[in-house]
Each structure stands twice: as C-alpha cells, then as structure tokens.
Amino acid sequence: MGSKNKLKRFRENEQFSNVTQPLREELLQDSPFKGQWSALFANDNPIVLELGCGKGEYTLALARRHPEVNFIGIDLKGARLWRGAKSALEEGLGNVHFLRMQIELIDFAFDNAEVSEIWITFPDPQTKFKRTKHRLTNEAFLQRYKRILRPDGVVHLKTDSAFLHGYTIGLLQGLGKPITYANHDVYRLGGSPEIVTEVQTFYEQQYLDKGTPITYLSFKL
C-alpha cells in the first residue's frame, strides 16, 4: 500500500466514531475508557476482544451474528484496522469498536473483569526463543488477559502455527489452566464451534490454499 493511501486512512481513522487511537502515554496513566467501555457502547452487554484483528474479519463476523454482544478489535496497524472500522460504519454495526494500540498495554485499557472473551486470530508465532516474550500466549500475556477477563472468561486461539498451538497447550498444562477444546486441524477433523470454520480471515485463506492445517484452542484462566 502506498504511503499516500496509508496517510489517507490514518486521517479517516481519526474521524471514525468507532475508532479510538490513544497515545502510549495516555494508556500508561490508565485509559479514560478503562472500566467505561459499557458507557461507550451505551449498554451493559458482554465485551469480546479480537487481538491482532488486522482488517477485522472476525470482529465483524462475530458482531453480525451476536448483536447482543459488544466487540472490540485491537491492532497497532492503523491502515489495516481502517478496513474493519469503515465496514462496520457502512453496515451500521453499533456493537463494534476498534482500538489502535499495542497489545502488551491491554490491561491499561481495560479494567479487572471487564471482558468476557478474547479471540487471538493468526498472530505471529514468534518461533525463535529470543522472541518468546512477544508470543501472545506467553505467561506474561496470559496474566494480563486473566486480569481483564471475567472469572468464567474464555480465550480462543486460532492459528496456522502448529508450534504456537503446541506451545500454548504445553504452557497451559504446566500452569494447571483448563483447556476447554483443542483441535489441530479444524477443517479435516471437524467438531469445532461453527464460528471457527465459518469465518476465514484474509491470511487464513492464503494458508488454506497452501494446504496448511488450521488449529483452534479455547481455554480459561
């Protein structure tokens, strides 16, 4: 994408009513939205996050299926996030919001037990050992998710990375955390929740074209 298009999308994001772009400094002092997301949506419906939402395919698909739930897509890439935000506005999806921020600051943006579910869709698996701290399912991230999730909250991980799938299962077992469902090839083996196979992200379609198995895991913290 050309730099002019990116700049245009960044400017449009600033005008979109369903996009929040807090500065890092604001988050470190606690976001003004922390504990106030229900007020932003003007209802007390459950809140579900998609981390690394990209163009927001899952955020939008979930929102269409569940108007009784509020969905927030989170990503640092503003030009990608723009697509999901624009589509939500065009479709009149009032239960969708997008938050442009670094995921490691997530517990500065959400209060304790403010979130019902978290979806992590096709994150970078960060396979090198020195990149362990950047894996979105490492122990430090799990602690952040635990703080913002309700006691019965669920985390969903959908990935093409057998490494990340196995790493996360091993870590959860070591921590004694309950795994509610695991499938290392959702399209070949079946049995996964419908939403897992009915919604395909841009990157997922590319992986499927190459014959790469898609894995799914859900767990509680």
Stockholm file with secondary structure:
# STOCKHOLM 1.0

chainA/1-221         MGSKNKLKRFRENEQFSNVTQPLREELLQDSPFKGQWSALFANDNPIVLELGCGKGEYTLALARRHPEVNFIGIDLKGARLWRGAKSALEEGLGNVHFLRMQIELIDFAFDNAEVSEIWITFPDPQTKFKRTKHRLTNEAFLQRYKRILRPDGVVHLKTDSAFLHGYTIGLLQGLGKPITYANHDVYRLGGSPEIVTEVQTFYEQQYLDKGTPITYLSFKL
#=GR chainA/1-221 SS CCHHHHHHHHHHHHHCTTEECCCHHHHHTCCTTTTCHHHHHTSCCCEEEEETCTTTHHHHHHHHHCTTSEEEEEESCHHHHHHHHHHHHHHTCTTEEEEESCGGGHHHHSCTTCEEEEEEESCCCCCSGGGGGGCTTSHHHHHHHHHHEEEEEEEEEEESCHHHHHHHHHHHHHHTCCEEEEESCHHHHCCSCHHHHHCCCHHHHHHHHTTCCCEEEEEEC
#=GC SS_cons         CCHHHHHHHHHHHHHCTTEECCCHHHHHTCCTTTTCHHHHHTSCCCEEEEETCTTTHHHHHHHHHCTTSEEEEEESCHHHHHHHHHHHHHHTCTTEEEEESCGGGHHHHSCTTCEEEEEEESCCCCCSGGGGGGCTTSHHHHHHHHHHEEEEEEEEEEESCHHHHHHHHHHHHHHTCCEEEEESCHHHHCCSCHHHHHCCCHHHHHHHHTTCCCEEEEEEC
//
